[in-house]
Structure formats: structure tokens, C-alpha cells
Amino acid sequence: MSISENIQYHGILLPAVAHTKESLEYAENFSVKDSDVFVVTYPKSGEFVLKNNEV
């Protein structure tokens, strides 16, 4: 991967295919509410089914 395929954000080199300056700024300024719930899983571990079934 060449340097042109990366973006530098706050001194960190990231792959440009996965990030834009705008998306990184959005993530940095994202506010979390006390009622928010995060479900974190390994890739391909059934998170699609979890996201698409109503509880």
C-alpha cells in the first residue's frame, strides 16, 4: 500500500479506503447518551441477525 492510499489524521496514518477526513471528524465529535447500547462482536459472528431482528 502506497502513502497515497492513506490519510493522516492527528498524526495517525489510516487507510483511505476505510476512512475520510469527514468520517473521522464525525466519529471524534460523536456524542453518546446514557441510554445508548453498543453490541460489539467478532466479524461474521451473527451480528447481522441481531441487527435485523426486533426484540
Secondary structure, DSSP 8 states (H G I E B T S, - for coil): --GGGEEEETTEEEETTT--HHHHHHHHT----TT-------TTSSHHHHHHS--
